[in-house]
């Protein structure tokens, strides 16, 4: 065999398995995208709801008007946001320069799946007769609750309500927030220095709204096309990136399973929230929102209760929810296949908070 033929033979022998590998990779990644296309039922109309933020990672898009539909559950609702990033009732509505009550937290407090008027923050506005601002948002934890509280302290609320759910314990320690998309949704998170002192670590990256919007528009909304193959490869690379993050930040993964790390981070965050509230003369109310399905109501974790002190008003909704379910005819306090509180749950939470505020004479 001549040298030229030999080189050609070796080139073919290398190319064939490489081509098979590329074909298998494209097929695998494309099937992966098809799974996301089937799994993600969210449809977004109007303004894209997420914006990048260097300090937090992402926030609600300012002065935005969005309509969200969940195809599988036939759930639909509006999302109106003002110039500060607070959720409001109508497009163009703005939060006043002074308010009586501020809400921070995740999607349970934000009001996932319902109009803003149905959230416990808006119910409290009507009950108390004071201006309010809801800075909670989906996928947020205690870190983002603190950051939004500090950023909007100039509103000088008299009451600050932080809606805690057990998932916040892990969210506080992980650099990627929960997301519909397979990519890392970077957020600020709790880390520890060489002396094991907790501190807020800056986001690994700032959210790119154009990238996020294209994923939904080209993959989730459209029928199958060439873009799905390209996005499939991007998803595959994203999974490699997550593996790399898990290797590079393996100490973070260790902390996720370490109760002491959860306790340290919660003590630090709750203490900072209390101090931020005291600086503006506000009362901090921490509300434990348990699992809301019948028979599965959980007590507040010790990592939270150990972080509290007499200067913080604590409301545990677990006994209230348990009592509510003692009447068999009462409906479940969550959406089908979804643990978020429904309108009845928000009314229940608002009633308990309203009673506590009136008994203490805060407002």
Buried (B, 14 or more C-beta within 10 A) or exposed (E): EEEEEEEEEEEEEEEEEEEEEEEEEBEEBBEBBBEBBEEBBBBBEBBBBBBBBEBBBBBBBEBBBBBBBBEEEEBBBBBBBBEBBBBBEEBEEEBEEEBBBBBBBBBBBBBBBBBBBBBBBBBBBEBBEBBBBBBBBBBBBBBBBBBBBBBBBEBBBBBBBBBBBBBBBBBBBBBBBBBBBBBBBBBBBBBBEEEEEBEBBBBBBBBBBEEBBBBBEBBBBEEEEEBBBBBBBBBBEBBEEBEEBEEEBEEBBEBBEEEEBBBBBBBBBBBBBBEBBEEBEBBBBBBBBBBBBBEEBEEBBEBBBEBBEEEBBBBBBBEBBBEBBEEEEEEEBBBEEBBBBBBBBBBBBBBBBBEBBEEEEBB
